[in-house]
Amino acid sequence: MAHSLSAKKRIRQNLRRKARNRARKKQVKTAVRNVLDAIAAKDAEKARAELRAAIKKIDQVAAKGTIHKNAAARKKSRLQRRLNAMLAK
């Protein structure tokens, strides 16, 4: 248990940041799931629109530091590859 005022404040700050980061990660996961669902349904136009939205959300979350920039790039690349594979068929 923290005793000093600065340690107590750090705990409060960490709780707020944890809640924010969890919410942001959940938004990314939802956006990715929307893209994958559209790809599974073979709906090219919806998949493209969802991919644009997902890339925007991933970039925003990476800019805030919630996920690493390389992890964001990897997620975007894998989504784009899935869409391209679906379109090639």
MOQUIDA-V116468 format. One record per residue. N is the residue number from 1. PHI is phi in whole degrees, 0 to 359 (NA if undefined). PSI is psi in whole degrees, 0 to 359 (* if undefined). Layout:
{{N;PHI;PSI} {N;PHI;PSI}}
This chain:
{{1;NA;134} {2;286;142} {3;247;323} {4;281;156} {5;298;320} {6;293;324} {7;291;322} {8;294;319} {9;295;319} {10;299;321} {11;297;316} {12;297;317} {13;296;317} {14;296;323} {15;295;317} {16;295;316} {17;295;320} {18;299;317} {19;296;317} {20;296;315} {21;296;320} {22;297;319} {23;295;318} {24;294;317} {25;296;323} {26;295;321} {27;297;320} {28;295;314} {29;299;320} {30;294;317} {31;297;319} {32;295;318} {33;297;322} {34;298;319} {35;296;312} {36;296;324} {37;295;318} {38;294;323} {39;292;318} {40;296;327} {41;278;359} {42;59;34} {43;260;96} {44;296;315} {45;295;315} {46;295;321} {47;297;318} {48;298;316} {49;296;316} {50;293;324} {51;295;317} {52;301;315} {53;295;320} {54;293;318} {55;297;319} {56;298;314} {57;295;318} {58;298;317} {59;296;320} {60;297;316} {61;293;322} {62;292;324} {63;295;329} {64;280;348} {65;90;7} {66;289;320} {67;238;155} {68;289;149} {69;297;327} {70;288;325} {71;295;322} {72;295;316} {73;298;321} {74;295;317} {75;298;315} {76;297;317} {77;297;315} {78;294;322} {79;295;317} {80;296;319} {81;297;320} {82;296;317} {83;295;316} {84;297;322} {85;294;321} {86;294;320} {87;289;330} {88;290;335} {89;280;*}}
